[in-house]
Amino acid sequence: MSKIPDDIVSDVLLLLPVKALLRFRCLSKPLCSLIDSPDFIDHHLSHSLKTRSNLFLILRDWNLYTLDFDSLSSVSPAAADVLIHPLQKGGGTEAVGSCNGLLALRNSERDLALYNPATRKYKRVPVSEIEPPDRNSKTGYVFYGFGFDSVSEDYRLIRMATFVGEDDRCESFDYEYQVQVYSLKNDSWKRIKGLPYYLRFLYKPFFQVLHRRGYGVFACNALHWVMPHWPELGVNNSIIAFDIVNETFQQVPQPNWSDNQLNFQVDAGVLEGRLCAMCNCGHECIDLWVMEEYGVKESWIKLFSFRLSKSMSNLMFLRPLCYSKDREKMLLEVNDHKLVWYDWNKTSVRTVKVKGGPRSFGAAMCVGSLVPLDDGGENEQKLKKEKRKTNTKMR
């Protein structure tokens, strides 16, 4: 270290995956200090995102699985591995959000954690009760979202609870939602008040459960959910955003849909940090739009139209995940059970073969990072025990 300039050492270390960096921490105190420094952690994360390196996929089903991103380009099947995590209880854990290498995990409204799968560090989220507005109501569907406030440099977990009548006579839009925000920096929850009235129409039975639409899409310091079309209530498709910096809700301007698209399904996604909108045209074609300048309606650009192919019986849902490294193709999740590489110039589709994974899933892109989480010194030992238990069950 003393013979090599620090900036050169840092530049070399930026090229390494997290697993290698964790080993190098043990070589010397100067290396450990460098790798643990906030500046290096930020630069390593930025480099990984810019070069699309250290990426992996989370496949969400009864269990959580990981897929190495680089293996998806091979013609050989990519191997899915069961993710060992702190909320392991035999299955049923949901990853409700991913940001900068951290996962927000949920077993129930009282059992939440933030987890860095690359470092195996985690943080239990303190319990905050959901309080129904009156004795005649009960908690209904609960929305979640997870993102990073770049102004205060704080990670935020958002929980938005709906309520219904105890006798089921009252619909969810009869009650105001309860929105709570957890701050990792403060390790505490706060309640957001003064909610817009239109928020009451965000939840529609079955809509959010399908394709995990209830988990907010994080882009440009905001979390996004789609308000579905309610023809009987005169409510059109719209994209609702919660600004995690200002802690306010707003409606995002949408693309100029053609006249025959207004009543069709809209979904939200994210691609390289930019907000995406997908318009499903009669389950035969899905248009993918990207917002180049956040909040500016005129900046929406249609990238392509993905059409029903011979290998699909229908086209219910599409989620953009990532560009290929040469940017000539895009990785897509289709219909909750298929990963494909789509070449929009050739309009060709290649299905990614996966072994060891679930038959149906929701996919999310993640990046391996050194973003710290601390919840005591027993993190890794507990996870090693869970891994041994899981390996024993799988034999």
Rosetta blueprint (number, residue, H / E / L):
1 M L
2 S L
3 K L
4 I L
5 P L
6 D H
7 D H
8 I H
9 V H
10 S H
11 D H
12 V H
13 L H
14 L L
15 L L
16 L L
17 P L
18 V H
19 K H
20 A H
21 L H
22 L H
23 R H
24 F H
25 R L
26 C L
27 L L
28 S L
29 K H
30 P H
31 L H
32 C H
33 S H
34 L H
35 I H
36 D H
37 S L
38 P H
39 D H
40 F H
41 I H
42 D H
43 H H
44 H H
45 L H
46 S H
47 H H
48 S H
49 L H
50 K H
51 T H
52 R L
53 S L
54 N L
55 L E
56 F E
57 L E
58 I E
59 L E
60 R E
61 D L
62 W L
63 N L
64 L E
65 Y E
66 T E
67 L E
68 D E
69 F H
70 D H
71 S H
72 L H
73 S H
74 S L
75 V L
76 S L
77 P L
78 A E
79 A E
80 A L
81 D E
82 V E
83 L L
84 I L
85 H L
86 P L
87 L L
88 Q L
89 K L
90 G L
91 G L
92 G L
93 T L
94 E E
95 A E
96 V E
97 G E
98 S E
99 C E
100 N L
101 G L
102 L E
103 L E
104 A E
105 L E
106 R E
107 N E
108 S E
109 E L
110 R L
111 D E
112 L E
113 A E
114 L E
115 Y E
116 N E
117 P L
118 A L
119 T L
120 R L
121 K E
122 Y E
123 K E
124 R E
125 V E
126 P L
127 V L
128 S L
129 E L
130 I L
131 E L
132 P L
133 P L
134 D L
135 R L
136 N L
137 S E
138 K E
139 T E
140 G E
141 Y E
142 V E
143 F E
144 Y E
145 G E
146 F E
147 G E
148 F E
149 D E
150 S L
151 V L
152 S L
153 E L
154 D E
155 Y E
156 R E
157 L E
158 I E
159 R E
160 M E
161 A E
162 T E
163 F E
164 V E
165 G E
166 E L
167 D L
168 D L
169 R L
170 C L
171 E L
172 S H
173 F H
174 D H
175 Y L
176 E L
177 Y L
178 Q E
179 V E
180 Q E
181 V E
182 Y E
183 S E
184 L L
185 K L
186 N L
187 D L
188 S E
189 W E
190 K E
191 R E
192 I E
193 K L
194 G L
195 L L
196 P L
197 Y H
198 Y H
199 L H
200 R H
201 F H
202 L L
203 Y L
204 K L
205 P L
206 F L
207 F L
208 Q L
209 V L
210 L H
211 H H
212 R H
213 R L
214 G L
215 Y E
216 G L
217 V E
218 F E
219 A E
220 C L
221 N L
222 A E
223 L E
224 H E
225 W E
226 V E
227 M E
228 P L
229 H L
230 W E
231 P H
232 E H
233 L H
234 G L
235 V E
236 N L
237 N L
238 S E
239 I E
240 I E
241 A E
242 F E
243 D E
244 I L
245 V L
246 N L
247 E L
248 T E
249 F E
250 Q E
251 Q E
252 V E
253 P L
254 Q L
255 P L
256 N L
257 W L
258 S L
259 D H
260 N H
261 Q H
262 L L
263 N L
264 F L
265 Q E
266 V E
267 D E
268 A E
269 G E
270 V E
271 L E
272 E L
273 G L
274 R E
275 L E
276 C E
277 A E
278 M E
279 C E
280 N E
281 C E
282 G L
283 H L
284 E L
285 C E
286 I E
287 D E
288 L E
289 W E
290 V E
291 M E
292 E L
293 E L
294 Y L
295 G L
296 V L
297 K H
298 E H
299 S H
300 W E
301 I E
302 K E
303 L E
304 F E
305 S E
306 F E
307 R E
308 L L
309 S L
310 K L
311 S L
312 M L
313 S L
314 N L
315 L L
316 M L
317 F L
318 L E
319 R E
320 P E
321 L E
322 C E
323 Y E
324 S L
325 K L
326 D L
327 R L
328 E L
329 K L
330 M E
331 L E
332 L E
333 E E
334 V E
335 N L
336 D L
337 H L
338 K E
339 L E
340 V E
341 W E
342 Y E
343 D E
344 W L
345 N L
346 K L
347 T L
348 S E
349 V E
350 R E
351 T E
352 V L
353 K L
354 V E
355 K E
356 G L
357 G L
358 P L
359 R L
360 S L
361 F L
362 G E
363 A E
364 A E
365 M E
366 C E
367 V E
368 G L
369 S L
370 L L
371 V L
372 P L
373 L L
374 D L
375 D L
376 G L
377 G L
378 E L
379 N H
380 E H
381 Q H
382 K H
383 L H
384 K H
385 K H
386 E H
387 K H
388 R H
389 K H
390 T H
391 N H
392 T H
393 K H
394 M H
395 R L
